[in-house]
Amino acid sequence: MKKIITLILLCFLLTGCYDNIELNNLAIITGIGIDYKDDNFYLTYEILNDIKTEENTAMKSYVLSGQGKSISEAFINTNYKVGKKPYYAHLKVVLLSENVIKNNELNKIVDYFLRDTNIRDEFLLLITKDVTPKDILKHNSKNTPVISDYIINLIDNEKYNNNLAIDENYQFILAKLMSKDYDTVLGGITINNEDEITLDNFVIFKDFNYKNTLSKLDSSLYNLLSKNVFSFAIDKYYDNKNVTIGINHSNTFIKVLDDEIKIDCNLEGKILENAANLDLETEKTYKKLNEDFAKILESDIKKFVLLLQDNESDILGFQQRYYQRTRKKNNNLWLHAKVNVNVDLKINTKGFIFEVKE
């Protein structure tokens, strides 16, 4: 009897995993690019590659592309070219071309991702501008060996610069796309005149369909109003010479009434540049700067909200805010509501905060 039990135990211990796949047989996909033209989907993978050298093993990447009449056919045809099992657990970014969104093909891509359980849903989704997704994914070099990693780092660093970063992952974006309470905003990415990959203006979607592309200023204002920002620079000229302040903290309150949208912004900032040579040793100067820059921001924010009303783009969730306060549907009252904006700005200097309030 003991021999029989021993044999049974050995069978379990010596049996390998039937579905186990060696790492060498996996193609680790870190980025996906999707383009659309001539009624075809064009798919590009960024695939990690172990390159062994005499000194060390450097992680680099290469791209591989395929196409198909449908998004599923494009994936199948591209997978045939890989030669290994595609592995999506390390997927970090998915790039969509302007052709994809302007031909309203986003819903097909979202549907495919929902059905394919192998694709992780924590990646970042961005729109390429003036370049194809393939152009960006193959833009690697010694300094940027893996483009997907570079894009993640670019977004992290952009929070502290021009405020053009959206770091919401696909799970969060998908929830917005499927919600009737919000329209959706996706970040943009391009290659500039210096041949550098840079973030670009935001793109608005309504019910999976392309709606509008925001300006750089309005993209920054969206981040300013929708979340606490790390950095947002603004200029004003005095005698044709600029003074630049940087907003390094924001606290925004948006209240939606039947006939009014009230926006109160409490902002803190610092002077980044004083080309106008204003006297920064007096409290009077800072009070004037607070007043001047507060008026600029109030005007810019009001124009931005009016633009959203004209385009019927509820990316700030006005209808949801109204419902949370009243438990009633807004029924698009926000589209015709009066817009009132108040900015309370504090500029810090030498340990003092000079404050202006109306």
C-alpha positions in Angstrom: 0.0 0.0 0.0 2.8 2.4 0.9 4.4 1.7 -2.5 1.2 2.6 -4.3 0.8 5.9 -2.4 4.5 6.7 -3.1 3.9 6.1 -6.9 0.8 8.3 -6.9 2.7 11.2 -5.1 5.6 10.8 -7.6 3.2 11.2 -10.5 2.0 14.6 -9.2 5.5 15.8 -8.4 7.1 14.8 -11.7 4.3 16.0 -13.9 5.0 19.4 -15.6 2.5 22.2 -16.2 0.9 21.4 -19.5 0.2 25.1 -20.3 3.5 26.5 -19.1 5.3 28.6 -21.7 9.0 29.4 -21.4 10.0 33.1 -21.3 12.1 32.7 -24.4 8.9 31.7 -26.3 7.1 34.9 -25.3 7.0 38.2 -27.3 6.6 40.8 -24.5 4.5 43.6 -25.9 5.1 46.9 -24.2 3.3 49.2 -26.7 0.6 49.0 -29.4 -0.1 51.4 -32.2 -3.3 51.4 -34.2 -3.8 53.3 -37.5 -6.7 53.3 -40.0 -6.6 54.1 -43.7 -8.1 52.8 -46.9 -10.6 50.8 -44.9 -7.8 48.8 -43.2 -6.5 48.7 -39.6 -2.7 48.9 -39.3 -1.3 47.5 -36.1 2.2 48.0 -34.7 3.7 46.2 -31.7 6.7 47.5 -29.7 8.3 44.3 -28.5 11.0 44.0 -25.8 14.2 42.4 -26.9 17.1 41.0 -24.7 20.3 42.0 -26.4 23.3 40.3 -24.8 26.6 42.1 -25.0 30.0 41.4 -23.5 29.3 44.0 -20.8 25.7 43.4 -19.9 22.2 42.7 -21.1 20.5 45.8 -22.3 16.7 45.9 -22.7 15.8 47.3 -26.0 12.8 47.1 -28.3 11.8 46.6 -31.9 8.6 47.1 -33.9 6.6 44.7 -36.0 3.5 45.6 -38.0 0.5 43.9 -39.7 -2.9 44.9 -41.1 -6.4 43.7 -41.6 -9.9 44.7 -42.7 -11.0 44.5 -39.1 -9.2 45.1 -35.8 -9.3 41.4 -35.0 -7.9 40.5 -38.4 -5.1 43.0 -37.9 -4.2 41.4 -34.5 -4.3 37.9 -36.0 -2.1 38.9 -39.0 0.4 40.7 -36.8 0.6 37.8 -34.4 1.5 35.5 -37.2 4.5 37.6 -37.9 5.8 37.6 -34.3 6.8 34.0 -34.3 6.2 33.8 -30.5 3.2 34.0 -28.3 2.3 37.6 -27.8 2.4 38.5 -24.1 0.5 41.6 -23.0 1.0 41.7 -19.2 3.6 44.4 -19.6 1.6 46.6 -22.0 2.1 50.2 -21.0 0.8 52.4 -23.8 -1.7 52.2 -26.7 -1.4 54.9 -29.4 -4.3 55.7 -31.8 -3.9 57.7 -34.9 -6.1 60.7 -35.8 -7.4 58.6 -38.7 -8.8 56.1 -36.2 -10.7 58.6 -34.1 -11.9 60.9 -36.9 -13.3 57.8 -38.7 -15.1 56.9 -35.4 -13.4 53.5 -35.1 -12.7 53.9 -31.4 -15.7 51.8 -30.4 -14.5 48.8 -32.4 -11.1 48.9 -30.7 -12.6 49.2 -27.2 -14.9 46.3 -28.0 -12.0 44.1 -29.1 -10.0 45.0 -25.9 -13.0 44.0 -23.8 -13.3 40.7 -25.5 -9.6 39.8 -25.5 -8.9 39.0 -21.8 -5.2 38.6 -22.5 -4.7 42.4 -22.9 -4.2 44.1 -19.6 -6.4 47.2 -19.0 -4.0 49.4 -17.1 -2.2 50.9 -20.0 -2.3 54.6 -21.0 -4.3 55.5 -24.1 -3.0 58.5 -26.3 -3.8 60.0 -29.6 -1.0 60.7 -32.1 -1.0 64.0 -34.0 0.6 64.6 -37.4 2.4 61.3 -37.1 1.4 57.7 -37.2 1.6 55.5 -34.1 4.3 53.4 -35.9 6.4 56.6 -36.3 6.5 57.1 -32.6 7.0 53.4 -31.5 10.0 53.0 -33.9 11.6 56.3 -32.7 13.9 54.6 -30.3 17.6 55.2 -29.8 20.4 54.6 -27.4 19.0 57.3 -25.1 15.4 56.0 -25.5 15.8 52.2 -26.0 12.1 51.5 -25.1 9.6 54.1 -26.4 6.8 52.9 -24.1 8.9 53.5 -21.0 10.0 56.9 -22.4 6.3 57.9 -22.9 5.5 56.9 -19.3 8.4 59.0 -18.0 7.4 61.9 -20.2 3.9 62.0 -18.8 5.3 61.8 -15.2 7.7 64.7 -15.8 5.1 66.7 -17.7 3.1 67.1 -14.6 5.8 69.5 -13.3 6.1 71.5 -16.6 3.4 72.4 -19.0 0.5 70.5 -17.4 -0.3 68.6 -20.6 -0.3 65.2 -19.0 -3.2 62.9 -18.5 -2.1 59.9 -16.5 -5.5 58.2 -16.2 -5.2 54.5 -17.2 -7.5 52.7 -19.6 -9.8 51.4 -16.8 -10.6 54.9 -15.8 -11.0 56.1 -19.4 -13.2 53.2 -20.3 -15.5 54.0 -17.3 -15.9 57.6 -18.7 -16.4 56.4 -22.2 -19.3 54.2 -21.1 -20.8 56.8 -18.7 -23.6 59.2 -19.7 -22.4 61.6 -17.0 -19.1 62.6 -18.5 -17.6 63.2 -21.9 -14.0 61.9 -22.2 -10.6 63.5 -22.7 -7.5 61.7 -24.0 -4.0 63.0 -24.2 -2.1 63.7 -27.4 1.4 62.9 -28.5 3.6 63.9 -31.4 7.1 64.4 -32.8 8.2 68.0 -32.8 10.4 70.0 -35.2 13.4 69.0 -33.2 12.6 65.3 -33.8 11.6 64.8 -30.2 8.6 62.9 -28.9 6.4 65.4 -27.0 3.0 65.5 -25.4 0.3 67.4 -27.3 -3.1 68.9 -27.0 -6.1 67.0 -25.5 -8.8 65.4 -27.6 -12.5 65.3 -26.6 -14.8 62.3 -27.2 -18.6 62.0 -26.8 -20.1 58.5 -26.9 -16.9 57.0 -28.4 -17.0 59.6 -31.2 -14.4 62.3 -31.8 -15.7 65.7 -30.9 -13.0 68.3 -30.8 -9.3 69.0 -30.2 -8.5 71.5 -27.5 -5.8 74.2 -27.7 -2.7 74.0 -25.5 -4.1 76.6 -23.2 -7.5 74.9 -22.9 -5.8 71.6 -22.4 -3.9 73.0 -19.4 -7.1 74.7 -18.1 -8.9 71.4 -18.1 -6.2 69.9 -15.8 -6.3 73.0 -13.7 -10.1 72.7 -13.2 -10.4 68.9 -13.0 -7.6 68.1 -10.5 -4.9 69.6 -8.4 -2.0 70.6 -10.7 1.7 70.5 -10.1 2.6 73.3 -12.6 0.9 75.7 -14.9 2.7 78.8 -16.3 1.0 82.0 -17.4 2.4 85.2 -18.9 1.5 88.9 -18.7 3.4 91.7 -20.5 4.2 95.1 -18.9 5.7 97.6 -21.4 6.2 94.7 -23.8 8.2 92.7 -21.3 6.9 89.6 -19.8 6.3 88.5 -16.2 5.7 84.7 -15.8 4.2 83.1 -12.8 3.8 79.4 -12.2 0.8 77.9 -10.5 2.0 75.1 -8.2 -1.2 74.4 -6.3 -4.8 74.6 -7.1 -8.1 73.9 -5.3 -11.2 74.3 -7.5 -14.8 74.2 -6.5 -17.5 73.9 -9.3 -21.2 74.4 -8.4 -23.9 73.9 -11.0 -27.2 75.5 -10.5 -30.3 75.6 -12.8 -29.1 78.8 -14.5 -25.5 79.3 -13.4 -22.2 77.6 -13.3 -20.0 78.9 -10.4 -16.3 78.2 -10.4 -14.1 79.2 -7.5 -10.3 78.7 -7.8 -7.9 79.0 -4.9 -4.5 79.1 -6.4 -0.9 79.4 -5.2 2.0 80.3 -7.3 5.5 81.8 -7.6 7.2 84.2 -10.0 9.2 82.3 -12.7 10.5 85.3 -14.7 10.5 89.1 -14.3 11.8 90.4 -17.6 9.7 93.6 -16.9 12.0 94.3 -13.9 9.1 95.0 -11.5 10.0 95.8 -8.0 9.6 92.6 -6.1 10.6 94.0 -2.8 7.2 95.7 -2.1 3.9 94.3 -1.1 2.2 96.6 -3.5 3.8 94.9 -6.5 2.6 91.5 -5.4 -1.0 92.7 -4.8 -1.0 94.1 -8.3 0.4 90.9 -9.8 -2.2 88.9 -7.9 -5.0 91.1 -9.3 -3.7 91.1 -12.8 -3.1 87.4 -13.1 -6.3 86.6 -11.4 -8.2 88.6 -14.0 -6.4 86.8 -16.8 -7.2 83.4 -15.4 -10.8 84.4 -14.8 -11.2 85.4 -18.4 -9.4 82.3 -19.8 -11.5 79.9 -17.6 -14.7 81.6 -18.6 -13.9 81.4 -22.3 -13.0 77.7 -21.9 -16.3 76.9 -20.2 -18.2 78.9 -22.9 -16.3 76.8 -25.5 -17.5 73.6 -23.8 -21.1 74.9 -23.9 -20.8 75.8 -27.6 -19.4 72.3 -28.4 -21.8 70.5 -26.0 -18.7 68.8 -24.4 -19.3 68.0 -20.7 -15.7 67.0 -19.9 -16.0 68.7 -16.4 -19.0 66.6 -15.4 -21.5 69.5 -15.0 -24.5 67.2 -15.3 -23.1 64.8 -12.7 -22.3 67.7 -10.3 -25.8 69.0 -10.6 -27.3 65.5 -9.9 -25.0 65.0 -6.9 -26.3 68.3 -5.4 -30.0 68.0 -6.3 -30.6 64.3 -7.1 -32.3 65.6 -10.2 -31.3 65.3 -13.9 -29.8 68.5 -15.3 -31.4 67.9 -18.7 -28.6 69.9 -20.3 -29.5 73.1 -18.4 -25.7 73.7 -18.1 -25.5 74.4 -21.8 -27.3 77.7 -21.3 -26.2 78.5 -17.8 -24.4 81.8 -17.0 -20.8 81.3 -16.2 -19.3 83.0 -13.1 -15.6 82.6 -12.3 -13.7 83.8 -9.2 -9.9 83.3 -8.8 -8.2 83.9 -5.5 -4.5 84.0 -6.2 -1.6 84.0 -3.7 1.9 84.6 -5.0 4.6 83.5 -2.5 7.9 85.4 -2.0 10.6 85.3 0.6 8.5 83.5 3.1 5.5 85.9 2.8 2.2 85.4 1.1 0.5 88.6 -0.1 -3.2 87.9 -0.7 -5.8 89.7 -2.6 -9.5 89.1 -2.2 -12.5 90.9 -3.7 
